[in-house]
Amino acid sequence: MDKPVFLLPTSQNTVLNRLLAPFFPRYKVLLELEKQPPHLRGTLRNLIMTQDHRLLFLRNQKCACTQTTQILYAYANHGEPHKGNVHRADRGILPARYRWMEIKPYFEAHVPYFFTFVRHPEARVRSAFRNFFVDQTNIARHKHMGPMRAHGFDPAQGEARNFDVFLDYIAHSFELDRLNTDTHWRLQTDNIAFRDITYDHIGRVENYEADLRHVFAQAGAADFPLDALLARRFNSTASARADITPEQRRKIETLYAPDYEALGY
């Protein structure tokens, strides 16, 4: 298949990044992470640590990662969430995209309570589809719009047909380079390095509130006022309008078989 697909770069050790690294932390982090095994670089860049070093969170895209990051930010900021894009915040929380070298010793010593969230593969892939290609609210959507059109995406053709196109696009991405597929629809077992990293807790989006309360309690922060924050929704995606077809479900089960098996869905 010769249709284009947007894939993540295999290496960040570029001339531009080397030139910018002395001046901007995000580029220095990219080069530091080049010292890690290739399949862990993206994962480690998605770590978020609280300022008191009690909690360490791994962002698994389309699995309440914005919601959880906002709550972690509020935890250190008098209950107030971040007013902008929390994934670009470099104060109030310690994101590895800017602070990997600071997080690294805590991660390696397994000092903070370390957790992540996973989600039913079917719900997750439908959420990604709507976020990028129906609501078109994801800031990275422009990277995929051209390749998706080349695969047959056409808003005038309706959501059900375009979801078929999206599943074909995912299959093509996996065929070319599963590891460097966009993290919003890459396998969750790849996103969280399931076979390589040990977590204190892997929560489920389907049981989000109870799991998050458990995490804070285990980290010694059970008194943090979660109620008001849990009632808010950050970066929520509307439910798909079209029902999923049996054929689409079979495609998802085939594409995400490692997630179904490893995560117990």
Secondary structure as UniProt FT lines:
FT   HELIX           15..20
FT   TURN            21..23
FT   HELIX           25..33
FT   TURN            34..35
FT   HELIX           38..45
FT   STRAND          47..49
FT   TURN            51..52
FT   STRAND          55..58
FT   TURN            61..62
FT   HELIX           65..75
FT   TURN            76..79
FT   HELIX           86..88
FT   STRAND          94..95
FT   HELIX           96..109
FT   STRAND          113..118
FT   HELIX           121..129
FT   HELIX           130..134
FT   TURN            139..141
FT   HELIX           142..150
FT   TURN            151..152
FT   HELIX           155..157
FT   HELIX           159..177
FT   TURN            179..180
FT   TURN            183..185
FT   HELIX           188..191
FT   TURN            192..196
FT   STRAND          201..204
FT   HELIX           205..207
FT   HELIX           208..218
FT   TURN            219..220
FT   TURN            222..223
FT   HELIX           227..230
FT   HELIX           246..255
FT   HELIX           257..263
//
